[in-house]
């Protein structure tokens, strides 16, 4: 996405969240959930932990304990991308 290429990871998160809303309106709940999780990862990478938590809770994405590895991997990837 262009947003990520230019360092606007929060904009990418917003795009994922809005696309998830669109998919949910079409009753594509599995795909919507994947978009919401991608939005969450973008917000975590950006450092917007409060909005990331809001997205997680708003869209009922599961328990945080199940996804600790998922979040840690996302944060590590973000740091690696910034260092490159």
PDB file with one MODEL, atoms N, CA, C and O in Angstrom:
MODEL        1
ATOM      1  N   UNK A   1       0.829  -1.177   0.000  1.00  0.00           N
ATOM      2  CA  UNK A   1       0.000   0.000   0.000  1.00  0.00           C
ATOM      3  C   UNK A   1       0.872   1.239   0.000  1.00  0.00           C
ATOM      4  O   UNK A   1       1.965   1.239   0.566  1.00  0.00           O
ATOM      5  N   UNK A   2       0.395   2.277  -0.626  1.00  0.00           N
ATOM      6  CA  UNK A   2       1.143   3.528  -0.700  1.00  0.00           C
ATOM      7  C   UNK A   2       1.358   4.138   0.670  1.00  0.00           C
ATOM      8  O   UNK A   2       2.404   4.737   0.921  1.00  0.00           O
ATOM      9  N   UNK A   3       0.384   3.996   1.567  1.00  0.00           N
ATOM     10  CA  UNK A   3       0.510   4.566   2.908  1.00  0.00           C
ATOM     11  C   UNK A   3       1.724   3.997   3.621  1.00  0.00           C
ATOM     12  O   UNK A   3       2.475   4.743   4.248  1.00  0.00           O
ATOM     13  N   UNK A   4       1.930   2.689   3.537  1.00  0.00           N
ATOM     14  CA  UNK A   4       3.070   2.057   4.201  1.00  0.00           C
ATOM     15  C   UNK A   4       4.375   2.508   3.547  1.00  0.00           C
ATOM     16  O   UNK A   4       5.361   2.764   4.238  1.00  0.00           O
ATOM     17  N   UNK A   5       4.383   2.606   2.225  1.00  0.00           N
ATOM     18  CA  UNK A   5       5.587   3.006   1.504  1.00  0.00           C
ATOM     19  C   UNK A   5       6.073   4.388   1.915  1.00  0.00           C
ATOM     20  O   UNK A   5       7.273   4.659   1.871  1.00  0.00           O
ATOM     21  N   UNK A   6       5.162   5.259   2.310  1.00  0.00           N
ATOM     22  CA  UNK A   6       5.511   6.626   2.681  1.00  0.00           C
ATOM     23  C   UNK A   6       5.543   6.855   4.186  1.00  0.00           C
ATOM     24  O   UNK A   6       5.656   7.992   4.643  1.00  0.00           O
ATOM     25  N   UNK A   7       5.443   5.762   4.963  1.00  0.00           N
ATOM     26  CA  UNK A   7       5.566   5.859   6.407  1.00  0.00           C
ATOM     27  C   UNK A   7       4.294   6.227   7.143  1.00  0.00           C
ATOM     28  O   UNK A   7       4.345   6.603   8.315  1.00  0.00           O
ATOM     29  N   UNK A   8       3.168   6.128   6.485  1.00  0.00           N
ATOM     30  CA  UNK A   8       1.889   6.459   7.118  1.00  0.00           C
ATOM     31  C   UNK A   8       1.169   5.182   7.529  1.00  0.00           C
ATOM     32  O   UNK A   8       0.082   4.878   7.040  1.00  0.00           O
ATOM     33  N   UNK A   9       1.789   4.452   8.426  1.00  0.00           N
ATOM     34  CA  UNK A   9       1.251   3.151   8.834  1.00  0.00           C
ATOM     35  C   UNK A   9      -0.112   3.300   9.484  1.00  0.00           C
ATOM     36  O   UNK A   9      -0.944   2.400   9.374  1.00  0.00           O
ATOM     37  N   UNK A  10      -0.363   4.418  10.160  1.00  0.00           N
ATOM     38  CA  UNK A  10      -1.676   4.647  10.761  1.00  0.00           C
ATOM     39  C   UNK A  10      -2.757   4.802   9.695  1.00  0.00           C
ATOM     40  O   UNK A  10      -3.902   4.403   9.910  1.00  0.00           O
ATOM     41  N   UNK A  11      -2.402   5.377   8.552  1.00  0.00           N
ATOM     42  CA  UNK A  11      -3.354   5.503   7.450  1.00  0.00           C
ATOM     43  C   UNK A  11      -3.671   4.128   6.853  1.00  0.00           C
ATOM     44  O   UNK A  11      -4.802   3.869   6.442  1.00  0.00           O
ATOM     45  N   UNK A  12      -2.680   3.266   6.810  1.00  0.00           N
ATOM     46  CA  UNK A  12      -2.899   1.906   6.349  1.00  0.00           C
ATOM     47  C   UNK A  12      -3.840   1.185   7.304  1.00  0.00           C
ATOM     48  O   UNK A  12      -4.722   0.444   6.869  1.00  0.00           O
ATOM     49  N   UNK A  13      -3.657   1.399   8.597  1.00  0.00           N
ATOM     50  CA  UNK A  13      -4.547   0.816   9.595  1.00  0.00           C
ATOM     51  C   UNK A  13      -5.977   1.282   9.398  1.00  0.00           C
ATOM     52  O   UNK A  13      -6.913   0.486   9.469  1.00  0.00           O
ATOM     53  N   UNK A  14      -6.143   2.579   9.149  1.00  0.00           N
ATOM     54  CA  UNK A  14      -7.476   3.125   8.910  1.00  0.00           C
ATOM     55  C   UNK A  14      -8.099   2.507   7.659  1.00  0.00           C
ATOM     56  O   UNK A  14      -9.289   2.193   7.644  1.00  0.00           O
ATOM     57  N   UNK A  15      -7.293   2.335   6.610  1.00  0.00           N
ATOM     58  CA  UNK A  15      -7.798   1.720   5.382  1.00  0.00           C
ATOM     59  C   UNK A  15      -8.245   0.282   5.632  1.00  0.00           C
ATOM     60  O   UNK A  15      -9.299  -0.131   5.147  1.00  0.00           O
ATOM     61  N   UNK A  16      -7.455  -0.481   6.382  1.00  0.00           N
ATOM     62  CA  UNK A  16      -7.858  -1.852   6.715  1.00  0.00           C
ATOM     63  C   UNK A  16      -9.150  -1.862   7.516  1.00  0.00           C
ATOM     64  O   UNK A  16     -10.033  -2.685   7.275  1.00  0.00           O
ATOM     65  N   UNK A  17      -9.256  -0.938   8.474  1.00  0.00           N
ATOM     66  CA  UNK A  17     -10.454  -0.895   9.309  1.00  0.00           C
ATOM     67  C   UNK A  17     -11.689  -0.560   8.467  1.00  0.00           C
ATOM     68  O   UNK A  17     -12.733  -1.193   8.623  1.00  0.00           O
ATOM     69  N   UNK A  18     -11.580   0.412   7.595  1.00  0.00           N
ATOM     70  CA  UNK A  18     -12.719   0.797   6.742  1.00  0.00           C
ATOM     71  C   UNK A  18     -13.085  -0.314   5.757  1.00  0.00           C
ATOM     72  O   UNK A  18     -14.264  -0.557   5.499  1.00  0.00           O
ATOM     73  N   UNK A  19     -12.070  -0.986   5.209  1.00  0.00           N
ATOM     74  CA  UNK A  19     -12.352  -2.089   4.295  1.00  0.00           C
ATOM     75  C   UNK A  19     -13.032  -3.234   5.055  1.00  0.00           C
ATOM     76  O   UNK A  19     -13.914  -3.904   4.517  1.00  0.00           O
ATOM     77  N   UNK A  20     -12.623  -3.452   6.292  1.00  0.00           N
ATOM     78  CA  UNK A  20     -13.287  -4.445   7.135  1.00  0.00           C
ATOM     79  C   UNK A  20     -14.750  -4.092   7.339  1.00  0.00           C
ATOM     80  O   UNK A  20     -15.615  -4.967   7.300  1.00  0.00           O
ATOM     81  N   UNK A  21     -15.032  -2.800   7.557  1.00  0.00           N
ATOM     82  CA  UNK A  21     -16.424  -2.358   7.694  1.00  0.00           C
ATOM     83  C   UNK A  21     -17.219  -2.657   6.427  1.00  0.00           C
ATOM     84  O   UNK A  21     -18.363  -3.109   6.492  1.00  0.00           O
ATOM     85  N   UNK A  22     -16.608  -2.401   5.287  1.00  0.00           N
ATOM     86  CA  UNK A  22     -17.269  -2.679   4.008  1.00  0.00           C
ATOM     87  C   UNK A  22     -17.560  -4.175   3.864  1.00  0.00           C
ATOM     88  O   UNK A  22     -18.672  -4.567   3.510  1.00  0.00           O
ATOM     89  N   UNK A  23     -16.560  -4.997   4.140  1.00  0.00           N
ATOM     90  CA  UNK A  23     -16.751  -6.442   4.028  1.00  0.00           C
ATOM     91  C   UNK A  23     -17.814  -6.946   4.996  1.00  0.00           C
ATOM     92  O   UNK A  23     -18.610  -7.822   4.658  1.00  0.00           O
ATOM     93  N   UNK A  24     -17.819  -6.384   6.201  1.00  0.00           N
ATOM     94  CA  UNK A  24     -18.825  -6.784   7.186  1.00  0.00           C
ATOM     95  C   UNK A  24     -20.232  -6.422   6.704  1.00  0.00           C
ATOM     96  O   UNK A  24     -21.190  -7.148   6.971  1.00  0.00           O
ATOM     97  N   UNK A  25     -20.350  -5.308   6.001  1.00  0.00           N
ATOM     98  CA  UNK A  25     -21.661  -4.919   5.470  1.00  0.00           C
ATOM     99  C   UNK A  25     -22.142  -5.894   4.401  1.00  0.00           C
ATOM    100  O   UNK A  25     -23.339  -5.990   4.132  1.00  0.00           O
ATOM    101  N   UNK A  26     -21.207  -6.611   3.799  1.00  0.00           N
ATOM    102  CA  UNK A  26     -21.539  -7.632   2.793  1.00  0.00           C
ATOM    103  C   UNK A  26     -21.646  -9.016   3.425  1.00  0.00           C
ATOM    104  O   UNK A  26     -21.792 -10.012   2.717  1.00  0.00           O
ATOM    105  N   UNK A  27     -21.574  -9.081   4.735  1.00  0.00           N
ATOM    106  CA  UNK A  27     -21.643 -10.309   5.533  1.00  0.00           C
ATOM    107  C   UNK A  27     -20.456 -11.229   5.226  1.00  0.00           C
ATOM    108  O   UNK A  27     -20.594 -12.453   5.223  1.00  0.00           O
ATOM    109  N   UNK A  28     -19.319 -10.641   4.976  1.00  0.00           N
ATOM    110  CA  UNK A  28     -18.066 -11.383   4.781  1.00  0.00           C
ATOM    111  C   UNK A  28     -17.277 -11.286   6.087  1.00  0.00           C
ATOM    112  O   UNK A  28     -16.229 -10.642   6.143  1.00  0.00           O
ATOM    113  N   UNK A  29     -17.789 -11.929   7.131  1.00  0.00           N
ATOM    114  CA  UNK A  29     -17.247 -11.715   8.470  1.00  0.00           C
ATOM    115  C   UNK A  29     -15.828 -12.249   8.660  1.00  0.00           C
ATOM    116  O   UNK A  29     -15.041 -11.646   9.390  1.00  0.00           O
ATOM    117  N   UNK A  30     -15.492 -13.349   8.030  1.00  0.00           N
ATOM    118  CA  UNK A  30     -14.141 -13.896   8.183  1.00  0.00           C
ATOM    119  C   UNK A  30     -13.112 -12.948   7.581  1.00  0.00           C
ATOM    120  O   UNK A  30     -12.087 -12.661   8.199  1.00  0.00           O
ATOM    121  N   UNK A  31     -13.388 -12.469   6.386  1.00  0.00           N
ATOM    122  CA  UNK A  31     -12.476 -11.542   5.726  1.00  0.00           C
ATOM    123  C   UNK A  31     -12.415 -10.215   6.468  1.00  0.00           C
ATOM    124  O   UNK A  31     -11.351  -9.605   6.577  1.00  0.00           O
ATOM    125  N   UNK A  32     -13.568  -9.766   6.981  1.00  0.00           N
ATOM    126  CA  UNK A  32     -13.609  -8.522   7.748  1.00  0.00           C
ATOM    127  C   UNK A  32     -12.739  -8.648   8.993  1.00  0.00           C
ATOM    128  O   UNK A  32     -12.003  -7.721   9.332  1.00  0.00           O
ATOM    129  N   UNK A  33     -12.819  -9.778   9.669  1.00  0.00           N
ATOM    130  CA  UNK A  33     -12.018  -9.994  10.870  1.00  0.00           C
ATOM    131  C   UNK A  33     -10.523  -9.925  10.559  1.00  0.00           C
ATOM    132  O   UNK A  33      -9.748  -9.381  11.347  1.00  0.00           O
ATOM    133  N   UNK A  34     -10.122 -10.468   9.427  1.00  0.00           N
ATOM    134  CA  UNK A  34      -8.713 -10.390   9.018  1.00  0.00           C
ATOM    135  C   UNK A  34      -8.298  -8.940   8.786  1.00  0.00           C
ATOM    136  O   UNK A  34      -7.186  -8.547   9.139  1.00  0.00           O
ATOM    137  N   UNK A  35      -9.179  -8.153   8.199  1.00  0.00           N
ATOM    138  CA  UNK A  35      -8.879  -6.734   7.992  1.00  0.00           C
ATOM    139  C   UNK A  35      -8.752  -6.000   9.314  1.00  0.00           C
ATOM    140  O   UNK A  35      -7.857  -5.172   9.484  1.00  0.00           O
ATOM    141  N   UNK A  36      -9.641  -6.297  10.248  1.00  0.00           N
ATOM    142  CA  UNK A  36      -9.573  -5.647  11.554  1.00  0.00           C
ATOM    143  C   UNK A  36      -8.286  -6.019  12.284  1.00  0.00           C
ATOM    144  O   UNK A  36      -7.682  -5.177  12.948  1.00  0.00           O
ATOM    145  N   UNK A  37      -7.870  -7.267  12.166  1.00  0.00           N
ATOM    146  CA  UNK A  37      -6.613  -7.679  12.794  1.00  0.00           C
ATOM    147  C   UNK A  37      -5.429  -6.974  12.128  1.00  0.00           C
ATOM    148  O   UNK A  37      -4.476  -6.587  12.805  1.00  0.00           O
ATOM    149  N   UNK A  38      -5.488  -6.807  10.812  1.00  0.00           N
ATOM    150  CA  UNK A  38      -4.428  -6.076  10.118  1.00  0.00           C
ATOM    151  C   UNK A  38      -4.405  -4.617  10.558  1.00  0.00           C
ATOM    152  O   UNK A  38      -3.333  -4.037  10.734  1.00  0.00           O
ATOM    153  N   UNK A  39      -5.580  -4.024  10.737  1.00  0.00           N
ATOM    154  CA  UNK A  39      -5.663  -2.648  11.230  1.00  0.00           C
ATOM    155  C   UNK A  39      -5.032  -2.562  12.616  1.00  0.00           C
ATOM    156  O   UNK A  39      -4.283  -1.632  12.915  1.00  0.00           O
ATOM    157  N   UNK A  40      -5.346  -3.542  13.454  1.00  0.00           N
ATOM    158  CA  UNK A  40      -4.789  -3.577  14.804  1.00  0.00           C
ATOM    159  C   UNK A  40      -3.269  -3.614  14.760  1.00  0.00           C
ATOM    160  O   UNK A  40      -2.604  -2.881  15.492  1.00  0.00           O
ATOM    161  N   UNK A  41      -2.723  -4.463  13.907  1.00  0.00           N
ATOM    162  CA  UNK A  41      -1.265  -4.564  13.777  1.00  0.00           C
ATOM    163  C   UNK A  41      -0.673  -3.229  13.328  1.00  0.00           C
ATOM    164  O   UNK A  41       0.349  -2.794  13.860  1.00  0.00           O
ATOM    165  N   UNK A  42      -1.301  -2.586  12.366  1.00  0.00           N
ATOM    166  CA  UNK A  42      -0.801  -1.294  11.893  1.00  0.00           C
ATOM    167  C   UNK A  42      -0.777  -0.274  13.019  1.00  0.00           C
ATOM    168  O   UNK A  42       0.198   0.460  13.181  1.00  0.00           O
ATOM    169  N   UNK A  43      -1.846  -0.228  13.794  1.00  0.00           N
ATOM    170  CA  UNK A  43      -1.905   0.725  14.899  1.00  0.00           C
ATOM    171  C   UNK A  43      -0.845   0.417  15.962  1.00  0.00           C
ATOM    172  O   UNK A  43      -0.264   1.336  16.540  1.00  0.00           O
ATOM    173  N   UNK A  44      -0.593  -0.863  16.219  1.00  0.00           N
ATOM    174  CA  UNK A  44       0.456  -1.241  17.169  1.00  0.00           C
ATOM    175  C   UNK A  44       1.815  -0.803  16.631  1.00  0.00           C
ATOM    176  O   UNK A  44       2.625  -0.250  17.375  1.00  0.00           O
ATOM    177  N   UNK A  45       2.070  -1.043  15.359  1.00  0.00           N
ATOM    178  CA  UNK A  45       3.333  -0.656  14.750  1.00  0.00           C
ATOM    179  C   UNK A  45       3.531   0.857  14.798  1.00  0.00           C
ATOM    180  O   UNK A  45       4.645   1.343  14.993  1.00  0.00           O
ATOM    181  N   UNK A  46       2.460   1.576  14.622  1.00  0.00           N
ATOM    182  CA  UNK A  46       2.499   3.033  14.642  1.00  0.00           C
ATOM    183  C   UNK A  46       2.725   3.562  16.053  1.00  0.00           C
ATOM    184  O   UNK A  46       3.223   4.671  16.241  1.00  0.00           O
ATOM    185  N   UNK A  47       2.352   2.756  17.038  1.00  0.00           N
ATOM    186  CA  UNK A  47       2.493   3.164  18.426  1.00  0.00           C
ATOM    187  C   UNK A  47       1.189   3.638  19.042  1.00  0.00           C
ATOM    188  O   UNK A  47       1.171   4.111  20.179  1.00  0.00           O
ATOM    189  N   UNK A  48       0.099   3.513  18.297  1.00  0.00           N
ATOM    190  CA  UNK A  48      -1.215   3.906  18.796  1.00  0.00           C
ATOM    191  C   UNK A  48      -1.865   2.759  19.546  1.00  0.00           C
ATOM    192  O   UNK A  48      -2.817   2.143  19.066  1.00  0.00           O
ATOM    193  N   UNK A  49      -1.343   2.483  20.722  1.00  0.00           N
ATOM    194  CA  UNK A  49      -1.804   1.317  21.468  1.00  0.00           C
ATOM    195  C   UNK A  49      -3.241   1.460  21.948  1.00  0.00           C
ATOM    196  O   UNK A  49      -3.968   0.470  22.029  1.00  0.00           O
ATOM    197  N   UNK A  50      -3.651   2.662  22.260  1.00  0.00           N
ATOM    198  CA  UNK A  50      -5.022   2.849  22.726  1.00  0.00           C
ATOM    199  C   UNK A  50      -6.019   2.603  21.588  1.00  0.00           C
ATOM    200  O   UNK A  50      -7.043   1.953  21.796  1.00  0.00           O
ATOM    201  N   UNK A  51      -5.733   3.105  20.415  1.00  0.00           N
ATOM    202  CA  UNK A  51      -6.651   2.856  19.292  1.00  0.00           C
ATOM    203  C   UNK A  51      -6.579   1.392  18.865  1.00  0.00           C
ATOM    204  O   UNK A  51      -7.583   0.823  18.439  1.00  0.00           O
ATOM    205  N   UNK A  52      -5.400   0.779  18.975  1.00  0.00           N
ATOM    206  CA  UNK A  52      -5.274  -0.648  18.665  1.00  0.00           C
ATOM    207  C   UNK A  52      -6.154  -1.462  19.603  1.00  0.00           C
ATOM    208  O   UNK A  52      -6.844  -2.386  19.172  1.00  0.00           O
ATOM    209  N   UNK A  53      -6.125  -1.118  20.882  1.00  0.00           N
ATOM    210  CA  UNK A  53      -6.963  -1.817  21.850  1.00  0.00           C
ATOM    211  C   UNK A  53      -8.442  -1.572  21.573  1.00  0.00           C
ATOM    212  O   UNK A  53      -9.262  -2.479  21.717  1.00  0.00           O
ATOM    213  N   UNK A  54      -8.782  -0.352  21.176  1.00  0.00           N
ATOM    214  CA  UNK A  54     -10.171  -0.025  20.844  1.00  0.00           C
ATOM    215  C   UNK A  54     -10.663  -0.888  19.672  1.00  0.00           C
ATOM    216  O   UNK A  54     -11.760  -1.444  19.723  1.00  0.00           O
ATOM    217  N   UNK A  55      -9.852  -0.993  18.631  1.00  0.00           N
ATOM    218  CA  UNK A  55     -10.218  -1.816  17.471  1.00  0.00           C
ATOM    219  C   UNK A  55     -10.381  -3.268  17.904  1.00  0.00           C
ATOM    220  O   UNK A  55     -11.336  -3.937  17.507  1.00  0.00           O
ATOM    221  N   UNK A  56      -9.444  -3.754  18.722  1.00  0.00           N
ATOM    222  CA  UNK A  56      -9.493  -5.144  19.178  1.00  0.00           C
ATOM    223  C   UNK A  56     -10.807  -5.432  19.898  1.00  0.00           C
ATOM    224  O   UNK A  56     -11.461  -6.443  19.643  1.00  0.00           O
ATOM    225  N   UNK A  57     -11.182  -4.533  20.797  1.00  0.00           N
ATOM    226  CA  UNK A  57     -12.394  -4.740  21.588  1.00  0.00           C
ATOM    227  C   UNK A  57     -13.668  -4.486  20.787  1.00  0.00           C
ATOM    228  O   UNK A  57     -14.646  -5.221  20.925  1.00  0.00           O
ATOM    229  N   UNK A  58     -13.661  -3.456  19.955  1.00  0.00           N
ATOM    230  CA  UNK A  58     -14.850  -3.095  19.172  1.00  0.00           C
ATOM    231  C   UNK A  58     -15.281  -4.218  18.243  1.00  0.00           C
ATOM    232  O   UNK A  58     -16.473  -4.475  18.077  1.00  0.00           O
ATOM    233  N   UNK A  59     -14.302  -4.884  17.640  1.00  0.00           N
ATOM    234  CA  UNK A  59     -14.617  -5.917  16.653  1.00  0.00           C
ATOM    235  C   UNK A  59     -14.468  -7.328  17.214  1.00  0.00           C
ATOM    236  O   UNK A  59     -14.448  -8.295  16.452  1.00  0.00           O
ATOM    237  N   UNK A  60     -14.364  -7.456  18.534  1.00  0.00           N
ATOM    238  CA  UNK A  60     -14.324  -8.763  19.205  1.00  0.00           C
ATOM    239  C   UNK A  60     -13.328  -9.717  18.544  1.00  0.00           C
ATOM    240  O   UNK A  60     -13.711 -10.767  18.028  1.00  0.00           O
ATOM    241  N   UNK A  61     -12.078  -9.350  18.564  1.00  0.00           N
ATOM    242  CA  UNK A  61     -11.060 -10.134  17.854  1.00  0.00           C
ATOM    243  C   UNK A  61     -10.460 -11.264  18.672  1.00  0.00           C
ATOM    244  O   UNK A  61      -9.539 -11.933  18.205  1.00  0.00           O
ATOM    245  N   UNK A  62     -10.950 -11.491  19.865  1.00  0.00           N
ATOM    246  CA  UNK A  62     -10.464 -12.602  20.666  1.00  0.00           C
ATOM    247  C   UNK A  62      -9.788 -12.114  21.927  1.00  0.00           C
ATOM    248  O   UNK A  62      -9.869 -10.937  22.280  1.00  0.00           O
ATOM    249  N   UNK A  63      -9.121 -13.034  22.602  1.00  0.00           N
ATOM    250  CA  UNK A  63      -8.408 -12.662  23.813  1.00  0.00           C
ATOM    251  C   UNK A  63      -6.981 -12.290  23.466  1.00  0.00           C
ATOM    252  O   UNK A  63      -6.383 -12.867  22.558  1.00  0.00           O
ATOM    253  N   UNK A  64      -6.447 -11.342  24.177  1.00  0.00           N
ATOM    254  CA  UNK A  64      -5.071 -10.911  23.920  1.00  0.00           C
ATOM    255  C   UNK A  64      -4.075 -12.016  24.203  1.00  0.00           C
ATOM    256  O   UNK A  64      -3.040 -12.088  23.540  1.00  0.00           O
ATOM    257  N   UNK A  65      -4.357 -12.886  25.172  1.00  0.00           N
ATOM    258  CA  UNK A  65      -3.425 -13.955  25.525  1.00  0.00           C
ATOM    259  C   UNK A  65      -3.154 -14.890  24.349  1.00  0.00           C
ATOM    260  O   UNK A  65      -2.029 -15.359  24.178  1.00  0.00           O
ATOM    261  N   UNK A  66      -4.175 -15.163  23.537  1.00  0.00           N
ATOM    262  CA  UNK A  66      -3.997 -16.055  22.387  1.00  0.00           C
ATOM    263  C   UNK A  66      -3.124 -15.421  21.324  1.00  0.00           C
ATOM    264  O   UNK A  66      -2.500 -16.131  20.535  1.00  0.00           O
ATOM    265  N   UNK A  67      -3.068 -14.111  21.288  1.00  0.00           N
ATOM    266  CA  UNK A  67      -2.418 -13.429  20.178  1.00  0.00           C
ATOM    267  C   UNK A  67      -1.174 -12.652  20.579  1.00  0.00           C
ATOM    268  O   UNK A  67      -0.765 -11.743  19.857  1.00  0.00           O
ATOM    269  N   UNK A  68      -0.568 -12.981  21.698  1.00  0.00           N
ATOM    270  CA  UNK A  68       0.635 -12.277  22.125  1.00  0.00           C
ATOM    271  C   UNK A  68       1.746 -12.462  21.100  1.00  0.00           C
ATOM    272  O   UNK A  68       2.435 -11.501  20.757  1.00  0.00           O
ATOM    273  N   UNK A  69       1.929 -13.676  20.611  1.00  0.00           N
ATOM    274  CA  UNK A  69       2.962 -13.924  19.598  1.00  0.00           C
ATOM    275  C   UNK A  69       2.675 -13.111  18.340  1.00  0.00           C
ATOM    276  O   UNK A  69       3.588 -12.536  17.749  1.00  0.00           O
ATOM    277  N   UNK A  70       1.426 -13.064  17.937  1.00  0.00           N
ATOM    278  CA  UNK A  70       0.992 -12.305  16.766  1.00  0.00           C
ATOM    279  C   UNK A  70       1.392 -10.840  16.902  1.00  0.00           C
ATOM    280  O   UNK A  70       1.924 -10.254  15.959  1.00  0.00           O
ATOM    281  N   UNK A  71       1.143 -10.244  18.061  1.00  0.00           N
ATOM    282  CA  UNK A  71       1.455  -8.838  18.281  1.00  0.00           C
ATOM    283  C   UNK A  71       2.948  -8.609  18.381  1.00  0.00           C
ATOM    284  O   UNK A  71       3.459  -7.618  17.858  1.00  0.00           O
ATOM    285  N   UNK A  72       3.655  -9.508  19.045  1.00  0.00           N
ATOM    286  CA  UNK A  72       5.101  -9.370  19.187  1.00  0.00           C
ATOM    287  C   UNK A  72       5.767  -9.441  17.823  1.00  0.00           C
ATOM    288  O   UNK A  72       6.695  -8.682  17.543  1.00  0.00           O
ATOM    289  N   UNK A  73       5.307 -10.338  16.983  1.00  0.00           N
ATOM    290  CA  UNK A  73       5.850 -10.464  15.632  1.00  0.00           C
ATOM    291  C   UNK A  73       5.595  -9.187  14.840  1.00  0.00           C
ATOM    292  O   UNK A  73       6.476  -8.706  14.127  1.00  0.00           O
ATOM    293  N   UNK A  74       4.398  -8.646  14.967  1.00  0.00           N
ATOM    294  CA  UNK A  74       4.055  -7.424  14.246  1.00  0.00           C
ATOM    295  C   UNK A  74       4.943  -6.264  14.685  1.00  0.00           C
ATOM    296  O   UNK A  74       5.429  -5.500  13.851  1.00  0.00           O
ATOM    297  N   UNK A  75       5.153  -6.133  15.987  1.00  0.00           N
ATOM    298  CA  UNK A  75       5.982  -5.047  16.501  1.00  0.00           C
ATOM    299  C   UNK A  75       7.430  -5.218  16.054  1.00  0.00           C
ATOM    300  O   UNK A  75       8.088  -4.237  15.707  1.00  0.00           O
ATOM    301  N   UNK A  76       7.928  -6.438  16.057  1.00  0.00           N
ATOM    302  CA  UNK A  76       9.298  -6.704  15.616  1.00  0.00           C
ATOM    303  C   UNK A  76       9.458  -6.395  14.136  1.00  0.00           C
ATOM    304  O   UNK A  76      10.483  -5.856  13.719  1.00  0.00           O
ATOM    305  N   UNK A  77       8.457  -6.730  13.348  1.00  0.00           N
ATOM    306  CA  UNK A  77       8.493  -6.445  11.915  1.00  0.00           C
ATOM    307  C   UNK A  77       8.533  -4.939  11.678  1.00  0.00           C
ATOM    308  O   UNK A  77       9.281  -4.455  10.828  1.00  0.00           O
ATOM    309  N   UNK A  78       7.733  -4.214  12.427  1.00  0.00           N
ATOM    310  CA  UNK A  78       7.702  -2.759  12.279  1.00  0.00           C
ATOM    311  C   UNK A  78       9.056  -2.143  12.591  1.00  0.00           C
ATOM    312  O   UNK A  78       9.520  -1.266  11.863  1.00  0.00           O
ATOM    313  N   UNK A  79       9.694  -2.593  13.664  1.00  0.00           N
ATOM    314  CA  UNK A  79      10.996  -2.076  14.031  1.00  0.00           C
ATOM    315  C   UNK A  79      12.004  -2.410  12.973  1.00  0.00           C
ATOM    316  O   UNK A  79      12.829  -1.567  12.620  1.00  0.00           O
ATOM    317  N   UNK A  80      11.964  -3.630  12.449  1.00  0.00           N
ATOM    318  CA  UNK A  80      12.895  -4.048  11.404  1.00  0.00           C
ATOM    319  C   UNK A  80      12.699  -3.181  10.155  1.00  0.00           C
ATOM    320  O   UNK A  80      13.680  -2.762   9.541  1.00  0.00           O
ATOM    321  N   UNK A  81      11.460  -2.910   9.776  1.00  0.00           N
ATOM    322  CA  UNK A  81      11.180  -2.106   8.588  1.00  0.00           C
ATOM    323  C   UNK A  81      11.703  -0.679   8.751  1.00  0.00           C
ATOM    324  O   UNK A  81      12.180  -0.083   7.786  1.00  0.00           O
ATOM    325  N   UNK A  82      11.617  -0.128   9.960  1.00  0.00           N
ATOM    326  CA  UNK A  82      12.101   1.231  10.196  1.00  0.00           C
ATOM    327  C   UNK A  82      13.616   1.289  10.150  1.00  0.00           C
ATOM    328  O   UNK A  82      14.187   2.296   9.731  1.00  0.00           O
ATOM    329  N   UNK A  83      14.277   0.212  10.581  1.00  0.00           N
ATOM    330  CA  UNK A  83      15.728   0.195  10.620  1.00  0.00           C
ATOM    331  C   UNK A  83      16.349  -0.018   9.245  1.00  0.00           C
ATOM    332  O   UNK A  83      17.506   0.336   9.016  1.00  0.00           O
ATOM    333  N   UNK A  84      15.572  -0.600   8.332  1.00  0.00           N
ATOM    334  CA  UNK A  84      16.115  -0.945   7.013  1.00  0.00           C
ATOM    335  C   UNK A  84      16.290   0.275   6.137  1.00  0.00           C
ATOM    336  O   UNK A  84      16.737   0.156   4.996  1.00  0.00           O
TER     337      UNK A  84
ENDMDL
END
